[in-house]
Amino acid sequence: MSSRVIVAGVGMIPFAKPGASASYHEMGAEAGKRALADAGVGYELVEQAYVGYVYGDSTSGQRALYHLGLTGVPIVNVNNNCSTGSTALFLARQAIASGAADCVLALGFEQMKPGALGSVYTDRPSAFEEFDALADTLVDAPGVPLALRYFGGAGLAHMKKYGTKMDAFAKIRSKASRHARNNPFAIFRKEVSAEDVMNDQMIWPGVMTRLMACPPTCGGAAAVLVSEAFAKRHGLNHDVAITAQSMTTDTHSTFDTKDMMRLVGYDMARAAANKVYEQSGVGPEDIGVVELHDCFAQNELITYEALGLCPEGGAEAFIDAGDNTYGGKVVTNPSGGLLSKGHPLGATGLAQCYELTRQLRGAAEATQVEGVKRALQHNLGLGGACVVTLYEKN
């Protein structure tokens, strides 16, 4: 990168259940206002905006941002499935790093419906045809909804390969609830034990209970990125910088290895993380806090290994040692993650940015990880794309 990128401001609204939120454009506008206020800049200084959402018509980004002003600024609408928010962040960071702009807004929002995710355009080939076909050959789970089959199948593959027990996933979900208890923006703040998770409704016998899946959620989050020169010129907070970032998509291994873990993005995550470590000269042992894509507890477990937080096959021991929470090696999802905070698709990546920026500022209040200097973000979308971002305290 040719220019250091500063996270000058972040904003987020409390996440809500479908039907209990404001409309998408109101959520987006409010998140954007909060990020600008946190940065201490007016919308008229924003030179570009990247707006992410999955379920919405074209130019919904304009519908949200026109509440902030009609400045003629370029607004780019972004849709990259569940990695949409971090894709908007990736594009905003590139604009600053390249010198194309000095002040860019990344915004994400989602207004979702209850129930499992599904296709909107059923009159044309699905982007998931190849994924679905391979999943059908690898997983024998008739009646299990497709997203659950993907990630449950990945968890099952890990169980078969390494002898991982189902209660490892339950411990992840319990940990998420303990963290979310301290996050006022989380949708589920009730603490549950691993036993509660194991005794919940079984949606795939021996593999997954209902509590191991994240809920459909509505919400919005945003970040203002600026160049270091812009921050100094305007007297802005420059405590937090993005020092490395990588975005990857699928390779042949996603399909050729015939492995459910790889079908759901294990290799994308590992490649993106390795690129970030190479760019920065930082290793996983140097990371104090991580916000990762725990759409299912099963995905959190395999992501520990993909990011190098523990050895391959070592995730269960990592969990049992408490190395994934406060007092351990690296605090994962202090926000409560997607499992407890919620997962409004377009906003998720920017909500992760919100949490990690506040962590590095020492302003995360009840979720604060003490002494943190570096933070890692992992945001995954099937179909597919993965974005890994390293933040450091200046």
C-alpha positions as CSV (number, residue, x, y, z in Angstrom):
1,M,0.0,0.0,0.0
2,S,1.3,3.4,-0.9
3,S,-0.5,5.4,1.8
4,R,-1.2,4.5,5.5
5,V,-5.0,4.1,6.0
6,I,-6.5,5.5,9.2
7,V,-9.9,4.4,10.6
8,A,-11.0,7.9,11.7
9,G,-14.5,7.1,12.7
10,V,-16.9,4.1,13.2
11,G,-20.6,3.9,13.8
12,M,-23.2,1.2,14.4
13,I,-26.8,0.8,15.5
14,P,-28.2,-1.9,17.8
15,F,-29.1,-5.0,15.8
16,A,-32.7,-6.2,15.7
17,K,-34.8,-9.1,14.7
18,P,-36.6,-9.0,11.3
19,G,-39.7,-6.9,11.6
20,A,-38.5,-5.0,14.6
21,S,-36.0,-2.7,12.9
22,A,-36.3,0.6,11.0
23,S,-36.2,0.4,7.2
24,Y,-32.9,-0.2,5.5
25,H,-32.3,3.4,4.4
26,E,-33.0,4.7,7.9
27,M,-30.6,2.1,9.5
28,G,-27.9,2.9,6.9
29,A,-28.3,6.7,7.3
30,E,-28.1,6.5,11.0
31,A,-25.0,4.3,11.0
32,G,-23.3,6.7,8.5
33,K,-24.2,9.7,10.7
34,R,-22.7,8.0,13.7
35,A,-19.5,7.2,11.9
36,L,-19.1,10.7,10.6
37,A,-19.8,12.1,14.1
38,D,-17.2,9.8,15.6
39,A,-14.7,10.9,13.0
40,G,-15.5,14.6,13.4
41,V,-16.0,15.2,9.7
42,G,-19.0,16.4,7.7
43,Y,-20.4,14.4,4.8
44,E,-19.3,17.2,2.5
45,L,-15.7,16.0,3.0
46,V,-16.4,12.4,1.9
47,E,-14.9,11.9,-1.6
48,Q,-16.2,8.4,-2.3
49,A,-18.7,6.0,-0.6
50,Y,-19.0,2.2,-0.9
51,V,-22.3,0.8,0.4
52,G,-22.9,-2.9,1.0
53,Y,-26.2,-4.8,1.2
54,V,-27.4,-8.2,-0.1
55,Y,-31.1,-8.1,-0.1
56,G,-32.1,-4.8,-1.8
57,D,-32.7,-3.2,-5.2
58,S,-29.9,-1.4,-7.1
59,T,-28.9,2.1,-5.8
60,S,-30.2,1.4,-2.3
61,G,-26.9,2.9,-1.2
62,Q,-28.0,6.2,-2.7
63,R,-31.4,5.9,-0.9
64,A,-29.6,5.7,2.4
65,L,-26.8,8.3,1.8
66,Y,-29.1,10.9,0.3
67,H,-30.3,11.4,3.9
68,L,-26.8,12.7,4.7
69,G,-26.5,15.1,1.8
70,L,-26.8,15.5,-2.0
71,T,-23.1,16.3,-2.7
72,G,-22.7,14.4,-6.0
73,V,-20.2,12.0,-4.4
74,P,-19.5,8.7,-6.2
75,I,-21.5,6.0,-4.5
76,V,-20.7,2.4,-5.4
77,N,-23.2,-0.3,-4.4
78,V,-21.6,-3.6,-3.3
79,N,-23.0,-7.2,-3.0
80,N,-20.6,-10.0,-2.1
81,N,-22.9,-12.2,0.0
82,C,-22.0,-12.4,3.7
83,S,-18.6,-10.7,3.1
84,T,-20.4,-7.6,1.6
85,G,-19.5,-5.2,4.5
86,S,-15.8,-6.1,4.5
87,T,-15.8,-5.9,0.6
88,A,-17.0,-2.3,0.9
89,L,-14.3,-1.7,3.5
90,F,-11.7,-3.3,1.2
91,L,-12.7,-1.0,-1.7
92,A,-12.6,2.1,0.6
93,R,-9.2,1.1,1.9
94,Q,-7.9,0.7,-1.7
95,A,-9.1,4.1,-2.6
96,I,-7.2,5.7,0.2
97,A,-4.1,3.6,-0.2
98,S,-3.8,4.3,-3.9
99,G,-4.1,8.0,-3.4
100,A,-7.4,8.2,-5.3
101,A,-9.1,9.8,-2.3
102,D,-8.4,11.1,1.2
103,C,-11.7,10.5,2.9
104,V,-14.0,7.6,2.1
105,L,-17.1,6.2,3.7
106,A,-17.8,2.5,3.9
107,L,-21.4,1.6,4.9
108,G,-23.3,-1.6,5.3
109,F,-26.9,-2.4,6.2
110,E,-29.4,-5.2,5.8
111,Q,-33.2,-5.5,6.3
112,M,-33.8,-9.2,6.4
113,K,-36.8,-11.5,6.6
114,P,-37.2,-14.3,9.2
115,G,-36.1,-17.8,8.4
116,A,-33.3,-19.4,6.4
117,L,-31.6,-17.6,3.6
118,G,-32.8,-18.3,0.1
119,S,-32.6,-17.2,-3.5
120,V,-34.5,-14.2,-4.7
121,Y,-34.1,-14.7,-8.5
122,T,-35.4,-18.2,-9.1
123,D,-35.9,-17.8,-12.9
124,R,-32.2,-18.1,-13.7
125,P,-29.2,-20.3,-12.7
126,S,-28.1,-20.0,-9.1
127,A,-24.5,-18.7,-8.3
128,F,-24.4,-21.8,-6.0
129,E,-25.1,-24.5,-8.5
130,E,-21.6,-26.0,-8.4
131,F,-21.5,-25.6,-4.6
132,D,-24.8,-27.3,-4.2
133,A,-24.0,-30.2,-6.5
134,L,-20.8,-31.0,-4.6
135,A,-22.5,-30.6,-1.2
136,D,-25.2,-33.0,-2.3
137,T,-22.5,-35.6,-3.1
138,L,-20.5,-35.1,0.1
139,V,-23.3,-34.7,2.7
140,D,-26.3,-37.0,3.3
141,A,-28.6,-34.8,5.2
142,P,-32.0,-34.7,3.4
143,G,-34.4,-32.1,4.9
144,V,-31.6,-30.0,6.4
145,P,-31.6,-26.4,4.9
146,L,-28.8,-25.7,2.6
147,A,-26.8,-23.2,4.6
148,L,-27.0,-25.5,7.7
149,R,-25.9,-28.4,5.5
150,Y,-22.9,-26.5,4.2
151,F,-21.5,-25.4,7.6
152,G,-22.8,-28.4,9.5
153,G,-21.1,-30.6,6.9
154,A,-17.8,-28.7,7.4
155,G,-18.1,-29.3,11.1
156,L,-18.9,-33.0,10.5
157,A,-15.8,-33.2,8.3
158,H,-13.7,-31.8,11.1
159,M,-15.2,-34.3,13.5
160,K,-14.5,-37.2,11.3
161,K,-10.9,-36.1,10.5
162,Y,-9.8,-35.1,13.9
163,G,-12.2,-36.7,16.3
164,T,-13.7,-33.4,17.4
165,K,-16.7,-33.7,19.7
166,M,-20.0,-31.9,19.1
167,D,-19.7,-30.2,22.5
168,A,-16.7,-28.2,21.2
169,F,-19.3,-26.3,19.0
170,A,-21.5,-25.9,22.1
171,K,-18.6,-24.3,24.0
172,I,-18.1,-21.8,21.2
173,R,-21.8,-20.8,21.3
174,S,-21.7,-20.5,25.1
175,K,-18.6,-18.3,24.9
176,A,-20.3,-16.1,22.3
177,S,-23.2,-15.6,24.8
178,R,-20.8,-14.6,27.6
179,H,-19.2,-12.0,25.4
180,A,-22.5,-10.7,24.1
181,R,-23.8,-10.2,27.6
182,N,-21.6,-7.1,27.7
183,N,-22.5,-5.7,24.3
184,P,-25.5,-3.4,24.2
185,F,-25.7,-3.7,20.4
186,A,-26.0,-7.5,20.4
187,I,-29.4,-9.0,19.6
188,F,-29.0,-12.0,22.0
189,R,-27.6,-11.0,25.4
190,K,-28.8,-14.0,27.5
191,E,-25.9,-16.2,28.6
192,V,-26.3,-19.9,27.8
193,S,-24.2,-22.8,29.0
194,A,-22.7,-25.4,26.8
195,E,-25.2,-27.8,28.2
196,D,-28.0,-25.4,27.2
197,V,-26.7,-25.4,23.7
198,M,-26.4,-29.2,23.5
199,N,-29.9,-29.6,24.9
200,D,-31.5,-27.2,22.5
201,Q,-33.5,-28.3,19.5
202,M,-31.5,-30.7,17.4
203,I,-31.6,-29.6,13.7
204,W,-29.0,-32.2,12.6
205,P,-28.6,-35.1,15.0
206,G,-25.1,-35.5,16.2
207,V,-23.9,-32.4,14.3
208,M,-25.8,-29.2,15.1
209,T,-28.4,-27.7,17.4
210,R,-30.5,-24.6,16.7
211,L,-28.3,-22.4,19.0
212,M,-25.2,-23.2,16.9
213,A,-26.6,-21.2,14.0
214,C,-26.7,-17.4,13.8
215,P,-30.0,-15.6,13.5
216,P,-31.3,-13.5,10.6
217,T,-30.8,-9.9,11.7
218,C,-31.4,-6.3,10.7
219,G,-28.8,-3.5,11.3
220,G,-26.3,-1.1,10.0
221,A,-22.6,-0.1,10.6
222,A,-20.1,2.2,8.9
223,A,-16.5,3.4,8.9
224,V,-14.8,6.6,7.8
225,L,-11.3,5.9,6.3
226,V,-8.9,8.6,5.7
227,S,-5.2,9.1,4.7
228,E,-2.7,9.9,7.4
229,A,-2.1,13.3,5.9
230,F,-5.9,14.1,5.9
231,A,-6.1,13.0,9.5
232,K,-3.3,15.3,10.6
233,R,-4.5,18.2,8.5
234,H,-8.0,18.0,10.1
235,G,-6.9,17.1,13.6
236,L,-8.7,13.7,13.5
237,N,-8.2,10.7,15.7
238,H,-5.5,8.6,14.1
239,D,-5.1,6.0,16.9
240,V,-6.1,3.1,14.6
241,A,-4.7,2.1,11.2
242,I,-5.4,-0.7,8.7
243,T,-1.9,-2.0,8.2
244,A,-2.6,-5.0,5.9
245,Q,-5.6,-6.4,4.1
246,S,-6.3,-9.2,1.7
247,M,-9.4,-10.4,-0.3
248,T,-9.5,-13.8,-1.8
249,T,-11.9,-15.8,-3.9
250,D,-12.3,-19.6,-4.6
251,T,-9.5,-21.6,-6.2
252,H,-9.6,-25.2,-7.6
253,S,-9.2,-26.6,-4.1
254,T,-12.6,-25.5,-3.2
255,F,-14.1,-28.1,-5.4
256,D,-11.3,-30.5,-6.4
257,T,-10.4,-31.6,-2.8
258,K,-14.0,-32.8,-2.2
259,D,-13.8,-31.5,1.3
260,M,-16.7,-29.7,3.0
261,M,-14.4,-27.5,5.0
262,R,-12.8,-26.2,1.8
263,L,-16.2,-25.8,0.1
264,V,-17.2,-23.3,2.8
265,G,-14.0,-21.2,2.5
266,Y,-11.2,-22.8,4.6
267,D,-8.6,-22.3,1.9
268,M,-9.9,-18.8,1.1
269,A,-9.5,-17.8,4.7
270,R,-6.1,-19.4,5.1
271,A,-4.8,-17.7,1.9
272,A,-6.1,-14.3,2.9
273,A,-4.7,-14.6,6.4
274,N,-1.3,-15.7,5.1
275,K,-1.2,-12.7,2.7
276,V,-2.0,-10.4,5.6
277,Y,0.8,-11.9,7.7
278,E,3.2,-11.6,4.8
279,Q,2.3,-8.0,4.1
280,S,2.7,-6.9,7.7
281,G,5.4,-9.1,9.1
282,V,3.0,-10.0,11.9
283,G,2.1,-13.6,12.8
284,P,-1.0,-15.0,14.5
285,E,0.9,-15.1,17.8
286,D,1.0,-11.3,17.7
287,I,-2.8,-10.9,17.5
288,G,-4.6,-10.0,20.7
289,V,-8.2,-9.9,19.5
290,V,-10.1,-11.3,16.5
291,E,-13.5,-10.8,15.1
292,L,-14.2,-13.8,12.8
293,H,-17.1,-15.0,10.8
294,D,-19.0,-17.4,13.1
295,C,-22.2,-17.7,11.1
296,F,-22.3,-21.2,12.6
297,A,-20.3,-22.4,15.6
298,Q,-18.8,-25.0,13.3
299,N,-17.3,-22.2,11.1
300,E,-15.7,-20.5,14.1
301,L,-13.9,-23.7,15.0
302,I,-12.5,-24.4,11.6
303,T,-11.5,-20.7,11.2
304,Y,-9.3,-20.9,14.3
305,E,-7.1,-23.2,12.2
306,A,-7.4,-21.4,8.9
307,L,-6.2,-18.2,10.5
308,G,-3.3,-20.0,12.3
309,L,-4.6,-19.3,15.8
310,C,-4.0,-22.9,16.5
311,P,-2.5,-25.9,14.6
312,E,-4.7,-27.9,12.2
313,G,-6.6,-30.4,14.2
314,G,-5.9,-28.4,17.4
315,A,-9.1,-26.3,17.6
316,E,-10.8,-28.5,20.3
317,A,-7.8,-28.3,22.6
318,F,-7.6,-24.6,21.9
319,I,-11.2,-24.2,23.1
320,D,-10.8,-26.5,26.1
321,A,-7.8,-24.5,27.3
322,G,-9.9,-21.3,27.1
323,D,-7.4,-19.8,24.6
324,N,-10.3,-18.3,22.6
325,T,-11.6,-16.0,25.3
326,Y,-10.5,-13.5,28.0
327,G,-7.5,-14.7,29.8
328,G,-6.4,-16.9,26.9
329,K,-4.1,-16.5,24.0
330,V,-6.5,-14.5,21.8
331,V,-10.0,-13.2,22.5
332,T,-12.3,-14.2,19.6
333,N,-15.5,-12.3,19.0
334,P,-15.6,-10.1,22.1
335,S,-18.7,-8.6,20.5
336,G,-20.5,-11.9,20.8
337,G,-20.0,-12.5,17.1
338,L,-22.6,-13.4,14.5
339,L,-24.0,-16.1,16.8
340,S,-25.1,-13.6,19.5
341,K,-24.6,-10.1,18.1
342,G,-26.5,-11.1,15.0
343,H,-25.7,-11.2,11.2
344,P,-27.3,-8.5,9.0
345,L,-25.3,-9.5,6.0
346,G,-24.3,-6.2,4.5
347,A,-23.5,-4.7,7.9
348,T,-21.5,-7.6,9.4
349,G,-18.0,-6.8,8.1
350,L,-18.4,-3.2,9.2
351,A,-19.7,-4.1,12.6
352,Q,-16.6,-6.2,13.1
353,C,-14.6,-3.1,12.1
354,Y,-16.5,-1.1,14.7
355,E,-15.7,-3.5,17.5
356,L,-12.0,-3.8,16.7
357,T,-11.5,-0.1,16.2
358,R,-13.0,0.5,19.7
359,Q,-10.8,-2.3,21.1
360,L,-7.7,-0.6,19.8
361,R,-8.8,2.8,21.1
362,G,-9.3,1.3,24.5
363,A,-12.9,2.4,24.3
364,A,-14.8,-0.9,24.1
365,E,-16.0,-0.6,27.7
366,A,-17.4,-3.9,29.0
367,T,-16.0,-5.9,26.1
368,Q,-12.5,-4.4,26.3
369,V,-9.5,-6.7,25.9
370,E,-6.7,-5.3,28.0
371,G,-3.4,-4.2,26.4
372,V,-4.5,-5.0,22.8
373,K,-2.2,-3.6,20.1
374,R,-3.2,-5.6,17.0
375,A,-6.6,-6.9,15.9
376,L,-7.6,-9.2,13.1
377,Q,-10.9,-9.3,11.2
378,H,-12.2,-12.3,9.1
379,N,-15.4,-12.0,7.1
380,L,-16.5,-14.7,4.7
381,G,-19.1,-15.0,2.0
382,L,-19.9,-18.2,0.2
383,G,-19.9,-18.1,-3.6
384,G,-17.3,-16.8,-2.7
385,A,-15.1,-14.2,-1.1
386,C,-13.1,-13.8,2.1
387,V,-11.6,-10.6,3.5
388,V,-9.0,-10.6,6.3
389,T,-7.9,-7.2,7.7
390,L,-5.2,-6.3,10.2
391,Y,-5.7,-3.3,12.4
392,E,-2.9,-1.8,14.6
393,K,-2.8,0.8,17.3
394,N,-0.7,3.8,16.2
